[in-house]
Amino acid sequence: MKINKIIPWITVLAVLKALLDHYLRLSDEDRERVGQVLRESKGLPNRISAEHKQYLRAAALNLDKMGLGKDLLAAVSPLPNRLRKRTKSW
């Protein structure tokens, strides 16, 4: 297999790992409920009820969005981590 075909898959796996890490940081109750909703709907958005959509939004609010963004940036950025650090704090 050529390297230009391997690199996109490595990126996809790094993104999936970051998403899984943040998903596992949810409480056990939230993870169980999210899994239940996704199993019932078979992952199809049009099969999720309004009540379940509201619950999924609430569970998404519990995620560390800044941390997830940083992890996703680290997964897809060609620059090393040391070059992406900010010099100013906002």
C-alpha positions as CSV (number, residue, x, y, z in Angstrom):
1,M,0.0,0.0,0.0
2,K,1.3,3.4,-0.9
3,I,2.0,6.0,1.7
4,N,-0.4,8.6,0.1
5,K,-3.2,6.1,0.7
6,I,-2.2,5.3,4.3
7,I,-2.0,8.9,5.6
8,P,-5.7,9.8,5.2
9,W,-6.6,6.6,7.2
10,I,-4.1,7.5,9.9
11,T,-5.8,10.9,10.2
12,V,-9.3,9.3,10.3
13,L,-8.2,7.0,13.0
14,A,-6.7,9.8,15.0
15,V,-9.9,11.8,14.8
16,L,-12.0,8.8,15.8
17,K,-9.6,8.2,18.8
18,A,-10.1,11.8,19.9
19,L,-13.9,11.6,19.6
20,L,-13.9,8.3,21.6
21,D,-11.7,9.7,24.3
22,H,-14.1,12.6,24.8
23,Y,-17.1,10.4,24.6
24,L,-15.7,8.2,27.4
25,R,-15.3,11.3,29.6
26,L,-19.1,11.6,29.8
27,S,-20.8,10.2,32.8
28,D,-21.8,6.5,32.7
29,E,-25.5,7.6,32.7
30,D,-25.1,9.9,29.8
31,R,-23.1,7.3,27.8
32,E,-25.7,4.6,28.4
33,R,-28.6,6.9,27.4
34,V,-26.8,8.2,24.3
35,G,-26.1,4.6,23.3
36,Q,-29.7,3.6,23.9
37,V,-31.0,6.5,21.8
38,L,-28.6,5.7,18.9
39,R,-29.5,2.0,19.0
40,E,-33.2,2.7,18.9
41,S,-32.9,5.1,16.0
42,K,-30.2,2.9,14.3
43,G,-28.2,6.1,13.9
44,L,-30.8,7.7,11.6
45,P,-31.5,11.4,12.5
46,N,-35.0,11.3,11.1
47,R,-35.9,8.4,13.5
48,I,-34.9,10.3,16.7
49,S,-37.8,11.9,18.6
50,A,-37.8,15.5,19.7
51,E,-37.4,14.4,23.3
52,H,-34.4,12.3,22.4
53,K,-32.9,15.1,20.3
54,Q,-33.2,17.4,23.3
55,Y,-31.4,14.9,25.5
56,L,-28.6,14.4,22.9
57,R,-28.1,18.2,22.8
58,A,-27.9,18.3,26.6
59,A,-25.3,15.5,26.6
60,A,-23.3,17.3,24.0
61,L,-23.2,20.4,26.2
62,N,-21.4,18.2,28.8
63,L,-18.5,17.6,26.4
64,D,-15.3,19.6,26.8
65,K,-15.6,21.4,23.5
66,M,-12.4,23.3,23.8
67,G,-10.4,20.2,24.7
68,L,-12.1,18.3,21.8
69,G,-11.2,21.1,19.4
70,K,-7.6,21.1,20.5
71,D,-7.4,17.3,20.2
72,L,-9.0,17.3,16.7
73,L,-6.6,20.1,15.6
74,A,-3.7,18.0,16.9
75,A,-5.0,15.0,14.9
76,V,-5.3,16.8,11.6
77,S,-2.7,19.5,11.7
78,P,0.6,19.0,9.9
79,L,2.4,21.2,12.4
80,P,3.9,19.9,15.5
81,N,2.2,20.8,18.8
82,R,5.0,23.1,19.9
83,L,4.4,25.4,16.9
84,R,0.6,25.7,17.6
85,K,0.9,27.0,21.2
86,R,-0.4,30.5,21.7
87,T,2.0,33.1,23.0
88,K,-0.8,35.3,24.3
89,S,-3.5,34.3,26.7
90,W,-6.9,35.7,26.0
